Amino acid sequence: MTSNEIYYSRPIPILTILLVALAVHGPLLLMQLPSGSFDTNFHIFLASHYAHHWFNPWNEKWFAGFSQTTYPPLTHQWIALFSTVTGLKLGYMLVQLIGVLLLPVGVFRFARIWVDDRAASYAALGSIFLGALSFLVYEAGQLATVTSAALYLNALPYFYEWATESSGRALIKGVVLSLTAAAAHHVTLIFGVVFFAGPVFWIACLDARYEHRERSLAGVITRALVFVVLVGIGVGIVLFPYWVTLIQHPIHQIPIPHDSRNNFLLNSITGVNYFLIPYGAMILALPFIFLRGSASPRLRPLLVGFWLSLIFGLGGTTPLPRWLLGRAYEILTFERFTLWATLLAMPIVGLLAVQLLDRYRTKAAVGLAIASVVTIGAALAWITANPYRPAETMDVNPVISFLNRDGHDSYRYLTLGFGSQLAEVSTYTNASSVDGDYNSARLLPEMTQYGSAQLTNAKFYGTAGMASLRAMLEHANRYGLKYIFVHDSYYEPLLTFAGWRQIESFDHGEITAWSKDDVPPAHRIETDAVPPAWMGLLWGTLPVGVSVLAMFLELLLPGRRRARRIIETPVRITDRESHYVA
Amino acid sequence: MRRLLPIILVAVTVLLMVIGLTSVGRSGGTVGIASGSALPGFSSNANTPEQALSNFLIDVQRRNWDRAFASVERTNDSVNEQSFIQEWTGTNGGLRTFSSLESYDARPLHATDSEAQMRVRLHWSTPVGPMEDVRDFHLVHRADQWKVVWDEVPVPNVPSQVIPVNYLRWDLVQGGAGEQWGSNNVDSPHVRIVSMNAVDSAEGAVVMGEIVNEDTIPAFVNVQATLVDAAGSAIDDESSFDKILHVLLPKQVSPYRIDFPKVSLGKVKNVHIDVKATLVPASSDPVIGVMNQKLDTDAQGRAVLHGELLNQSGETVNVPHVIASFYDNNGKVVWVSDGYVQRALLPQESEAFAVEIPKSLAGKVQNFHVVVNQYSMHNS
């Protein structure tokens, strides 16, 4: 064996993979590339509230008051903690980097359930370059989704170990990590039960059946149930204020259109945005994923999980998500399912890499490297090329300083045409807005009764959006809404006819400030949605506490070194020869 | 299983996609953004006039101008893509330039094997609210395909000219740099509600009337009304919003209308009207004349007041807004109605307007008064 052959036949050390992840994503995050993404400012806004009011989840700055118990707090609380040293933006980047670094570790550990260490290491390495990951991190800014998925992937091997080997320490660590994942993002955990835990449970049952272990199938099922019940109870407790808020104020708003629910076949740009870019070069591997995933009984659960995520990720291209999700279909966005699909496919992609490297050596390595770089490169280039990109960033400091001076913060304000920078203004001003960037927290009827999201983006929601904005402007006096900042002349005719007058302009006319003279100062809007103090205490301790516990358990209860065994059912020689690569 | 499973998964995926191509899988998206067309092979063929028109309007909706223009049958070579786009996106900063085609309803007027006439109700999303536009399209059958016939649309061309202006203007000298508009230490202008009437409509209660600026200085006015029940509790409070002329010149009268959706007058014991007036700088320019006003019935059988607006000044009015008050034979205001004009009003040019009156009131109307509000980009 030459040194090259030995090199290619060994798994890549996890430390090397982590260093690659750090080398690829570290500079991008240090350059604060996600700053212009859709949701980054939203996460920073929520984090800034925890930085100032850790135990009080009632935030007056959006929707004339809303409860932050409507969104799991873990990532925001960690940003708030880091922000005391680094500031909010860098705190965000640090937490995102931790999520990004946890992901290949999770993929490696998850893939080892299905394939050997070598293929798993390739899967982990490949996950760093996923288009879907870059899309969510740098364009969508879905910090919580990515972090939660990474944590969840790390929890699942413990679930498998507990179910098949009855390991007590795996049970404890698995449950605590799952709770940490839920504290980061509840939706990931809820759907993860079907897409991720379902295949793991299935394989645990298959392993118990085929490998004739001392534990019976019934034992696996019982232990899996114990795990699920413990996680269910734990999530109920850790996110208790969230559930109370949800029961008290269920999401009863008119569905808001989202382009991820479009039919990608009928709309080429959504197809590029939500399919081509997230999958990247993995599209070339789809035939292999289907054929190889079907060929091995051990990979079939994974294939089915992948396929289901793939179909969900296609949004409105197929009717299956609508049929299965019912009303939830109109609330969810579907790009996250594509990330999950790519993560589920990674173990099989790892097998493809093994086959290619075994056969073509350096050529394959170069080809795979190019495919990976092209995939992540295309996703990064798409940030500027895509027509759905967030609006160009503007200097919002004059708006912030206007609101923070001369008692202007005793009135409420609204931004129009600010996109995600609405949250940036809200983070740094003392004034309160009637708008906000989190649909599920809205309670004001002017917003929930129309099929529109943020007022600042009203025009993109057509008649519904403008009707919502109009309703809010009609009730300006009720909410103390005196100041409106406009970064899109589209809204000027409405403001003119409705009785607002331009009073100032900032940044060479890029932003104009409008005011209405007869608006009284804002007063607190009476609502039963304010969480009691004890709930704030729970919210401020349990989610972050469970994440600290997870770290301690990882350090204090090291996992048993797993005996090397072939866990991917060997394929018959005739099958191996068929080489499913094009 | 190893051969069957991928076949099943691929087959089910394809089947689901086929079902998704029907209306089941379609979903509304954002508007006003170029959003791409269907992938090759997935757009419907223009085998029928309805399908051809639908394909055309979807391209217009998605702003796929090249495709939309390529699909039309041009009546002459002078029709170019630029003028085609302008016809849909508007010019001169008019309301149409802010509008997005949101949806449409089409119905055939008549059809033969070689040509068809379709009437389309176009639903536009605009900054000032939804607007409708009815348009007839002529389609012809060419080489197994139906095509929309596109005629040249005449574009108003304002000749070079000098317009003498002689108008009143009131400037406001601010006391100090820190003072804001509206907080000036001067007496408010004297404005008065000259009439008020409350009626029930299909959407709820409506309070309307007229307000006059009795002062010698311009006033910026807002009218707020609160409905009070028998127990003295407020039922609802709303404002005149865009159904009033906010800037009133000295002695000028404006209609106002305040809508209370889902409120019945039966529960209302009292109406409190609150008028806020502030001194503002103002100008009587641009002067817009209202010409040829006439109460009539339109093609759809609706009672309308229509007429023409004539821009007598030398500057473009981007968005004209007409507010009309209608009186019965006792001089009482029985309805206030408003409407926006989609095209910009160019200097010395005129544009048609029409405002609707509820059918039940049309018979009572003996007289009307029209005022014109306006948005001009350089004056905002």
Chai-1 contact restraints between the chains, C-beta under 6 A:
chainA,res_idxA,chainB,res_idxB,connection_type,confidence,min_distance_angstrom,max_distance_angstrom,comment,restraint_id
A,P257,B,G28,contact,1.0,0.0,6.0,A-B,restraint_1
A,P257,B,G29,contact,1.0,0.0,6.0,A-B,restraint_2
A,D259,B,G29,contact,1.0,0.0,6.0,A-B,restraint_3
A,R261,B,S27,contact,1.0,0.0,6.0,A-B,restraint_4
A,N262,B,S27,contact,1.0,0.0,6.0,A-B,restraint_5
A,N262,B,G29,contact,1.0,0.0,6.0,A-B,restraint_6
A,N263,B,G20,contact,1.0,0.0,6.0,A-B,restraint_7
A,N263,B,G25,contact,1.0,0.0,6.0,A-B,restraint_8
A,N263,B,R26,contact,1.0,0.0,6.0,A-B,restraint_9
A,L265,B,L39,contact,1.0,0.0,6.0,A-B,restraint_10
A,L265,B,F42,contact,1.0,0.0,6.0,A-B,restraint_11
A,L266,B,A38,contact,1.0,0.0,6.0,A-B,restraint_12
A,N267,B,S35,contact,1.0,0.0,6.0,A-B,restraint_13
A,N267,B,G36,contact,1.0,0.0,6.0,A-B,restraint_14
A,S268,B,G36,contact,1.0,0.0,6.0,A-B,restraint_15
A,S268,B,S37,contact,1.0,0.0,6.0,A-B,restraint_16
A,S268,B,L39,contact,1.0,0.0,6.0,A-B,restraint_17
A,I269,B,S35,contact,1.0,0.0,6.0,A-B,restraint_18
A,I269,B,G36,contact,1.0,0.0,6.0,A-B,restraint_19
A,F290,B,P6,contact,1.0,0.0,6.0,A-B,restraint_20
A,L291,B,P6,contact,1.0,0.0,6.0,A-B,restraint_21
A,S294,B,R2,contact,1.0,0.0,6.0,A-B,restraint_22
A,S294,B,L5,contact,1.0,0.0,6.0,A-B,restraint_23
A,S294,B,P6,contact,1.0,0.0,6.0,A-B,restraint_24
A,A295,B,R2,contact,1.0,0.0,6.0,A-B,restraint_25
A,W307,B,L9,contact,1.0,0.0,6.0,A-B,restraint_26
A,G316,B,G25,contact,1.0,0.0,6.0,A-B,restraint_27
A,G316,B,S27,contact,1.0,0.0,6.0,A-B,restraint_28
A,T317,B,M17,contact,1.0,0.0,6.0,A-B,restraint_29
A,T317,B,G20,contact,1.0,0.0,6.0,A-B,restraint_30
A,T318,B,L16,contact,1.0,0.0,6.0,A-B,restraint_31
A,T318,B,M17,contact,1.0,0.0,6.0,A-B,restraint_32
A,T318,B,G20,contact,1.0,0.0,6.0,A-B,restraint_33
A,P319,B,I19,contact,1.0,0.0,6.0,A-B,restraint_34
A,P319,B,G20,contact,1.0,0.0,6.0,A-B,restraint_35
A,P319,B,V24,contact,1.0,0.0,6.0,A-B,restraint_36
A,P319,B,G25,contact,1.0,0.0,6.0,A-B,restraint_37
A,L320,B,L16,contact,1.0,0.0,6.0,A-B,restraint_38
A,P387,B,I33,contact,1.0,0.0,6.0,A-B,restraint_39
A,P387,B,A34,contact,1.0,0.0,6.0,A-B,restraint_40
A,F460,B,T30,contact,1.0,0.0,6.0,A-B,restraint_41
A,G462,B,V31,contact,1.0,0.0,6.0,A-B,restraint_42
A,G462,B,E102,contact,1.0,0.0,6.0,A-B,restraint_43
A,G462,B,S125,contact,1.0,0.0,6.0,A-B,restraint_44
A,T463,B,E102,contact,1.0,0.0,6.0,A-B,restraint_45
A,T463,B,S125,contact,1.0,0.0,6.0,A-B,restraint_46
A,T463,B,P130,contact,1.0,0.0,6.0,A-B,restraint_47
A,E474,B,F241,contact,1.0,0.0,6.0,A-B,restraint_48
A,Y490,B,F98,contact,1.0,0.0,6.0,A-B,restraint_49
A,Y490,B,P127,contact,1.0,0.0,6.0,A-B,restraint_50
A,Y491,B,P127,contact,1.0,0.0,6.0,A-B,restraint_51
A,E492,B,S380,contact,1.0,0.0,6.0,A-B,restraint_52
A,P493,B,P127,contact,1.0,0.0,6.0,A-B,restraint_53
A,P493,B,V128,contact,1.0,0.0,6.0,A-B,restraint_54
A,P493,B,V319,contact,1.0,0.0,6.0,A-B,restraint_55
A,P493,B,Y375,contact,1.0,0.0,6.0,A-B,restraint_56
A,L494,B,P127,contact,1.0,0.0,6.0,A-B,restraint_57
A,L494,B,V128,contact,1.0,0.0,6.0,A-B,restraint_58
A,T496,B,Y375,contact,1.0,0.0,6.0,A-B,restraint_59
A,T496,B,S380,contact,1.0,0.0,6.0,A-B,restraint_60
A,F497,B,D242,contact,1.0,0.0,6.0,A-B,restraint_61
A,F497,B,H321,contact,1.0,0.0,6.0,A-B,restraint_62
A,A498,B,F241,contact,1.0,0.0,6.0,A-B,restraint_63
A,A498,B,D242,contact,1.0,0.0,6.0,A-B,restraint_64
A,G499,B,N222,contact,1.0,0.0,6.0,A-B,restraint_65
A,G499,B,H246,contact,1.0,0.0,6.0,A-B,restraint_66
A,Q502,B,S380,contact,1.0,0.0,6.0,A-B,restraint_67
A,I503,B,W181,contact,1.0,0.0,6.0,A-B,restraint_68
A,D517,B,G182,contact,1.0,0.0,6.0,A-B,restraint_69
A,D517,B,T278,contact,1.0,0.0,6.0,A-B,restraint_70
A,D518,B,N222,contact,1.0,0.0,6.0,A-B,restraint_71
A,D518,B,K276,contact,1.0,0.0,6.0,A-B,restraint_72
